[in-house]
Amino acid sequence: MSTGTGGGTLVIGAMTGTRDEHKSGGEGSAVYMGTYLTGTLVENLADELFGRIGIAPLIADLPANVEVTLRHAADRKLLFVLNTDEDTVEISSLPAGMDFSPTRR
């Protein structure tokens, strides 16, 4: 995938869009684009944009049918890992903590 910039326009492969910095003193930016989104394009776009601002998966290298959600309060964090498939999967990169799964007690 080739990337480059020119005159405020970000070019990623065959897709073009415009990136605007907030003018009102806030932090962040917005990306405007017109394209037909395919699965491959969404993955490439996510890799390009998310990597720039430090967004990363909660757990790396998850199997395709595993979903992860993080809920947090001032005194604790709860990480929910849900296997939406009927097959058992192994995840080796879980952070340390208490397992409240009823099948593991």
SESEMI-817025 format. One record per residue: x, y, z of N, C-alpha, C, CB in turn. Coordinates in steps of 0.05 Angstrom, whole numbers, padded with zeros to 5 digits, always signed. Glycine has a CB too. Example, Ala and Ser with C-alpha at 12.3 -4.5 7.8 and 13.67 -1.06 7.14 Angstrom:
residues 2
+00264-00114+00156+00246-00090+00156+00264-00066+00156+00226-00089+00181/+00257-00045+00142+00273-00021+00143+00258+00001+00157+00282-00012+00114/
END
This chain:
residues 105
+00017-00023+00000+00000+00000+00000+00018+00025+00000-00019+00000+00024/+00013+00043-00018+00029+00067-00019+00014+00090-00005+00036+00075-00048/+00029+00106+00010+00016+00129+00024+00032+00153+00017+00015+00124+00054/+00019+00176+00018+00033+00201+00013+00013+00224+00018+00044+00203-00015/+00024+00248+00020+00007+00271+00024+00013+00292+00003+00010+00282+00053/-00006+00308-00002-00002+00330-00021-00024+00350-00018-00001+00320-00050/-00017+00374-00009-00037+00396-00006-00060+00389+00012-00048+00402-00033/-00055+00375+00034-00076+00369+00053-00092+00344+00046-00095+00391+00055/-00084+00330+00024-00098+00306+00016-00081+00282+00022-00105+00307-00014/-00093+00262+00036-00079+00237+00042-00086+00217+00020-00087+00227+00071/-00066+00204+00009-00071+00185-00012-00062+00158-00001-00056+00192-00038/-00080+00138-00001-00074+00111+00007-00082+00093-00015-00089+00103+00034/-00063+00083-00030-00069+00066-00053-00086+00082-00073-00084+00041-00045/-00109+00072-00081-00126+00085-00100-00147+00102-00087-00139+00064-00118/-00146+00106-00061-00166+00121-00047-00155+00148-00040-00175+00106-00022/-00171+00169-00042-00162+00196-00033-00183+00207-00013-00159+00215-00057/-00173+00223+00005-00190+00236+00025-00176+00261+00034-00196+00217+00048/-00190+00277+00050-00179+00301+00061-00179+00300+00091-00195+00326+00051/-00157+00308+00103-00154+00308+00132-00154+00337+00141-00128+00294+00141/-00172+00344+00160-00173+00371+00171-00166+00370+00201-00202+00382+00167/-00149+00388+00209-00144+00392+00237-00166+00410+00248-00115+00405+00242/-00173+00405+00274-00193+00422+00286-00183+00451+00288-00200+00412+00315/-00200+00470+00280-00192+00498+00279-00201+00512+00305-00204+00512+00255/-00217+00500+00321-00228+00513+00345-00211+00510+00370-00256+00503+00350/-00187+00501+00367-00169+00498+00390-00170+00471+00403-00176+00519+00410/-00188+00454+00394-00189+00427+00405-00168+00409+00393-00217+00414+00400/-00165+00385+00404-00145+00366+00394-00159+00347+00375-00132+00351+00417/-00144+00336+00357-00155+00315+00340-00156+00324+00311-00182+00307+00349/-00168+00307+00295-00171+00312+00267-00195+00296+00256-00146+00306+00251/-00203+00303+00232-00225+00289+00219-00216+00281+00191-00251+00307+00218/-00225+00258+00182-00219+00249+00155-00244+00248+00139-00205+00221+00156/-00244+00261+00116-00267+00261+00098-00259+00245+00073-00276+00290+00091/-00276+00226+00065-00269+00211+00041-00294+00202+00027-00251+00187+00048/-00291+00199+00001-00313+00188-00015-00302+00164-00030-00324+00209-00034/-00313+00140-00023-00303+00116-00035-00323+00094-00029-00275+00108-00025/-00321+00072-00043-00336+00048-00037-00319+00031-00018-00343+00031-00064/-00328+00027+00006-00312+00013+00026-00315-00017+00023-00321+00021+00054/-00292-00030+00018-00291-00059+00018-00278-00068+00044-00274-00069-00007/-00279-00093+00050-00266-00103+00074-00236-00097+00075-00271-00133+00077/-00223-00101+00053-00194-00096+00051-00188-00067+00055-00183-00106+00024/-00204-00050+00043-00200-00021+00045-00204-00012+00074-00218-00006+00027/-00224-00022+00088-00229-00015+00116-00206-00024+00133-00255-00028+00126/-00195-00048+00129-00172-00058+00144-00148-00040+00140-00165-00087+00137/-00142-00033+00115-00119-00016+00109-00123+00012+00120-00115-00014+00079/-00147+00023+00118-00153+00049+00129-00150+00049+00159-00181+00058+00121/-00161+00029+00172-00159+00027+00201-00130+00025+00210-00174+00002+00212/-00114+00008+00197-00085+00006+00203-00071+00033+00201-00072-00015+00185/-00077+00047+00179-00064+00073+00174-00072+00094+00194-00071+00082+00146/-00098+00097+00199-00107+00119+00217-00104+00112+00246-00136+00125+00211/-00111+00088+00254-00110+00080+00282-00081+00080+00292-00123+00053+00287/-00063+00070+00276-00035+00069+00284-00023+00097+00289-00018+00056+00263/-00032+00117+00275-00022+00144+00278-00029+00156+00306-00033+00162+00257/-00052+00148+00316-00061+00160+00341-00060+00141+00365-00089+00170+00338/-00048+00118+00361-00043+00099+00383-00067+00081+00391-00036+00115+00407/-00086+00078+00373-00108+00059+00379-00098+00031+00372-00134+00067+00363/-00101+00013+00391-00092-00014+00387-00113-00033+00399-00064-00019+00401/-00113-00058+00389-00132-00077+00401-00127-00081+00431-00129-00104+00386/-00148-00087+00446-00145-00093+00474-00129-00118+00479-00173-00096+00487/-00132-00138+00461-00116-00162+00462-00107-00168+00433-00133-00187+00473/-00081-00171+00430-00070-00176+00404-00076-00204+00393-00040-00171+00404/-00078-00206+00367-00081-00232+00353-00104-00249+00363-00055-00248+00357/-00127-00236+00364-00152-00251+00372-00161-00269+00349-00174-00232+00381/-00172-00292+00355-00185-00308+00334-00209-00292+00323-00195-00335+00346/-00217-00298+00299-00238-00283+00285-00264-00280+00300-00243-00296+00258/-00273-00300+00315-00299-00299+00328-00298-00293+00357-00312-00326+00324/-00277-00279+00366-00275-00271+00394-00277-00241+00396-00248-00281+00406/-00295-00232+00414-00299-00203+00418-00289-00195+00446-00329-00196+00415/-00278-00172+00448-00267-00162+00474-00278-00134+00479-00236-00162+00473/-00287-00130+00504-00297-00104+00513-00284-00098+00540-00328-00104+00515/-00277-00073+00543-00265-00063+00569-00284-00044+00581-00237-00051+00565/-00292-00049+00606-00308-00030+00622-00290-00022+00645-00335-00043+00632/-00292+00004+00653-00275+00012+00675-00289+00033+00692-00249+00022+00665/-00282+00034+00717-00291+00053+00737-00265+00064+00750-00312+00041+00757/-00269+00081+00769-00246+00093+00782-00229+00072+00797-00255+00115+00802/-00242+00051+00807-00227+00032+00824-00223+00004+00811-00242+00028+00849/-00232+00000+00786-00228-00026+00774-00233-00026+00744-00248-00047+00787/-00222-00046+00731-00227-00051+00703-00238-00079+00699-00201-00046+00686/-00257-00082+00681-00268-00108+00675-00264-00113+00645-00298-00110+00683/-00251-00135+00639-00246-00142+00611-00264-00166+00605-00216-00149+00606/-00282-00163+00586-00300-00184+00578-00290-00197+00552-00330-00174+00575/-00287-00223+00552-00278-00237+00528-00300-00257+00520-00250-00252+00532/-00311-00254+00496-00334-00270+00488-00327-00285+00463-00359-00253+00484/-00328-00312+00464-00324-00329+00441-00351-00333+00428-00310-00357+00448/-00356-00323+00405-00382-00325+00392-00385-00349+00374-00388-00300+00375/-00365-00366+00375-00365-00391+00359-00369-00415+00377-00338-00394+00342/-00377-00437+00367-00381-00461+00383-00355-00476+00389-00401-00480+00370/-00334-00470+00373-00308-00483+00377-00292-00470+00399-00292-00484+00351/-00278-00485+00415-00261-00475+00436-00236-00462+00423-00252-00497+00455/-00228-00439+00435-00204-00425+00425-00186-00420+00449-00211-00399+00411/-00160-00418+00443-00140-00411+00464-00130-00383+00458-00116-00432+00464/-00129-00367+00480-00118-00340+00478-00095-00338+00498-00140-00318+00483/-00071-00334+00488-00048-00334+00505-00040-00307+00516-00025-00347+00491/-00052-00286+00505-00043-00259+00512-00062-00244+00531-00039-00243+00487/-00077-00259+00547-00095-00246+00566-00079-00233+00588-00115-00266+00577/-00087-00209+00597-00073-00197+00620-00079-00212+00646-00081-00167+00623/-00062-00208+00666-00067-00220+00692-00092-00209+00705-00042-00216+00710/-00105-00225+00720-00130-00216+00734-00146-00240+00744-00147-00199+00716/-00169-00235+00754-00187-00256+00764-00205-00265+00742-00204-00245+00788/-00209-00291+00739-00227-00303+00719-00253-00309+00733-00214-00328+00706/-00275-00297+00724-00301-00302+00735-00318-00320+00718-00316-00276+00739/-00306-00334+00699-00320-00352+00682-00331-00375+00698-00302-00362+00659/-00357-00382+00696-00368-00404+00712-00356-00431+00705-00398-00405+00708/-00345-00434+00682-00333-00460+00674-00305-00463+00685-00334-00463+00644/-00293-00442+00696-00265-00443+00705-00262-00442+00735-00250-00421+00692/-00283-00442+00750-00281-00439+00779-00273-00465+00792-00307-00430+00791/
END
